[in-house]
């Protein structure tokens, strides 16, 4: 997928409108629309902000890999064990 497709897909996966995403990032709806329609590309700074907002790498947004991540650094070991168990259950249900 391309940059513009990835931004749109990530936005839709979170059930966000273009206005919602624009507000979260402090830009206009027009900016989001232009990114998604491949009229302009986000700046490097905005690319980093998009990646942080969606919990993916900049490489993911750029279409260079398909890895996603979840920020877990503030979780306790017990909480992390619960998250891991949920992920294992979801993976097992998909088989």
N, C-alpha and C positions, 0 to 999 in steps of 0.2 A: 504494500500500500504506500501511497505517497504522503507527504507532509500534510497537505490539505485534507486528504481522506482520513488520516489518523486523528487530526484535531476534531473533525466532525464526529468520527466514530467514538472517540473518548467522551466527547460532550454528550452525545446521545445515550451512551451507556450509563451516564449518571442522570439521565432525564433532565438535562439542563437546556434551557433555551439559549439562543445566542446572547440575549440580553443578560441572562443569569451569569453566563461565563464572562461576558464583558464586565459586569459589575464586580465579580470576584477578582478579576485581574486589573481593574482600574483603567479599562480602555472603553472605547465606544463599541456599540453593536456593529457599526460599519466595519471596524477593524476585524472583528471575528468573522463577519460575512466575507470580507475580502480574503482572509486567510483560507477559509473553507472553499471559496470559489477560485482559488489559485490566482487571484488578481495581484496580491502582494504576499510577501512572506514575513513572518514575525521577525523582529530583531533577535540577535543572540540573547540579549537580556530577557526578552519576552519568551524565547524558546525555553530558557532555564526556568522561568516562572511557570510556564505551561507544564513542563515536566514535573516540577515540584507539586503543583496543584493536582495533577492527575496521578501522582505517585508512579511515574514511569521514568525511564532514562531519556535523555535527549536523543540518543541513538534510536530508541523506540519511536519517538515522534517523527524522526527523520526517515523512518522506515528501514534502518540499518540492522535492526534485530527485533525480536519479538518478546524480549524479557520484560516482565513487570515486577514491581516490588511493592512491599508494604512496609511502611516505617514502623519499626518495632523497638527502637532504641529506648523508649521510655516505659516499656512493659516490664513487669516483673517476670521472673522465671516461671512462676505459676501461670501467669496470664499468657506467656508465650507458649507454654505447653497446651493450653486450651485452644489457642489459635491454630497451632500445629495439628491438633486433633480434628478441628473443624475442616481444615484443608485436606487432611487425609480422608475424612468422610466424603467430602465433595468429590475428590478424585476417584474414590471407590465407587461412588454412585454413578459416575460417568462411564464406567467400564462395562 
